[in-house]
Each structure stands twice: as structure tokens, then as C-alpha cells.
Amino acid sequence: MKNIAEHIRQRRSVRNFDGRTLDENTKEKLLKFTENIENPFNIPVTFKFMEANDYGLNCPVVSGTDLYLGGKIKCLPNANIAFGYSFEMLVLYAQSLGIGTVWLGGTMNRAAYEQAMELEEDEMMPCATPVGYTAKKMSLREIMMRKAIKADERFPFEDLFFDGSFDTPLTKEKAGKFAEPLEMVRLAPSAVNKQPWRVVAADNSVHFYLKRSLGSSHEGKPDMQKVDLGIALCHFALAAKENNLNIEFVQKDPKLATPPECGYIASYVLK
């Protein structure tokens, strides 16, 4: 998959589709792509197409398509992050094919989707997405939803990324070789646009942290904010590769002084 930065910049969440059926060739490409998706935690994600009429699937915020793609993963440590990473790979590939998607978590009749995915007791399905061709115009509901969560806005670079410690904001100029991959992290989608990632750049490394939103619940199997961190890690890794940076994924807490609401997730180290 090439032109990652372009796909990231051009993609938006699509809830209103034009009604055309996804052609079999495109469906085959999507499924073929899923066979080779990997994540740095080495926890495989199983993907499946689901027709709404076959499984009684319902999502009140989606119109114009009856086709969905779901994913499931074993309930292991880091599974939520791994899922976010792998599922975003699929979402960006769909974008490269001109296919619209939107991350669905809380707005679908989850029990029906989980049954359609044939979920086992030791598995979870954090999210699914409708797939189809984007309608020429957004629906009024879609416009209102995007306005409510300020979907077209992102926090400033200096509010998300830090230089050596959480005390010093990082500018694009100081970010140097990490500037473009970090900008792709800044543009990443997240549940209700909370943008829960925080990154400290230090000693040729970038350390990713999860900043929990006040009142956010992460009880139960799917932890949507950790899924968001998987998306952020995916964007960084893909953009770093496109910028010819040789990076290594590690989980080794640098033990930096952190705000109480932040927790260490993982790091990328420049070789």
C-alpha cells in the first residue's frame, strides 16, 4: 500500500453510502488483503463480510449499504491495541480502493454482530465497519454527527507530542525525522474524536501513552481507547516506513514522569 499520507489525509468516516453493491472483485481484494495483515503484538485478527439481511444487523447511523466487515480477536493482553492496528490497516486499504468505511462500536446492535462473527467466549469484536461507495452528499444526520464531535478538527501538534518529557511540548521543527509520522498520528481517527494518544520523543525513540478521558469506561472486553492507540501506532509505523525510517517496536517503559491520567503503551526506536 503506497501513498499512506495521502490516504490518511483524504479519508473520512462515511455513514451515507450511494446504494451500489460492492463488486465481487473489490470484495475479493479486501479479503485477500486481510490474509496478510499483521500487527506488532502478533495477535491475529479474523475478518468476515456480513450481509445485514442475513444476520439481522442494524446500525441507525448508517444508510445506503447492507454490507459490513467485522473483525474478532482473542482476549489476550494488548488485544485491543492489536485489533486497532490491524483494523486500521484494512480501513486504509479500503480507502486506497475508493471504498468508504466508518468505525462502529457503540451504535450497532452488538449482539447480532457478535453472533454473525461467530464469537467464542475467549474472543471479542471491538468494532466493525460498513463498506460501500460513498454517497455524493452527506446526509443531514451525518453532518450533525460530525459537527457534534468536531470530526474535522484535531488537537494542535504541541498538545499531543512532547520533547523529552511531558513538561516540554514538541514542535514540528524539533520533531525532525519524526515530524511526518507524528502528523499522521495527529490525523488518526478515534472514538468520539477524543484523540487519547500522547507521545514523548526522546533519544531516537517515540514513547506512546494513553491519556484516559474523564468518565471513559473501559470495563469489559472491548476498550475503545486502547483500540484508538492501535490506530495511532499503525499510522506512525506506516508513515515511518514510507519515509524510509528503520524503526523497531518495543514495549519497554522508559519510566518517565507522567501525568496521572496517562499510561505507557509502547515505543518505536530508530535503529
Secondary structure, DSSP 4 states (H G I P E B T S, - for coil): ---HHHHHHH-----BB--PPPPHHHHHHHHHHHTT---TT---EEEEEEEHHHHT---TT-BS--EEEEEEEE--TTHHHHHHHHHHHHHHHHHHTT-B---BSSSS-HHHHHHHTT--TTEE---EEE-BPBPSS--HHHHHHHHHTTTT----HHHHEEESSTTSBPPHHHHGGGHHHHHHHHT---GGG---EEEEEETTEEEEEEEPPTT----SS--HHHHHHHHHHHHHHHHHHHTT--EEEE---------TTEEEEEEEEE-
